[in-house]
């Protein structure tokens, strides 16, 4: 099952590395931090930067959530397994499948490109192809799309890179 660990924002990668190094592989099968690419205009050049898709969260694959909760004490930094009624809240199969296909092998959502035709967004390249229904807002100036994704039983708002090349 996939569990979500809450960490301090900015420490996602550090916690991911520590978990891979300090926790046994029979406890944590894999550990992920999902990123998205964003274009920034820095000193006259367009640069692609990676930023956490879910700031403050690390995703772990485990069969023993209770033991994982106990073992997280060995990790430096503030970590907390997301739980309700002292029981870990795993991601649903559909949420896991969505994250795997959306993030790809590298767990990075690359820049997408699209157009706006008659006030409707059409994506023609990148991971947002076919996922236009999740877009709730676009910031063309900053080249971002804001998505509302169903995660952990609620709708989570995240941002990803989106280049709108034309508007008609």
Order of alpha helices (4+ residues) and beta strands (2+ residues): beta-alpha-beta-beta-beta-beta-alpha-beta-beta-beta-alpha-beta-beta-beta-beta-beta-beta
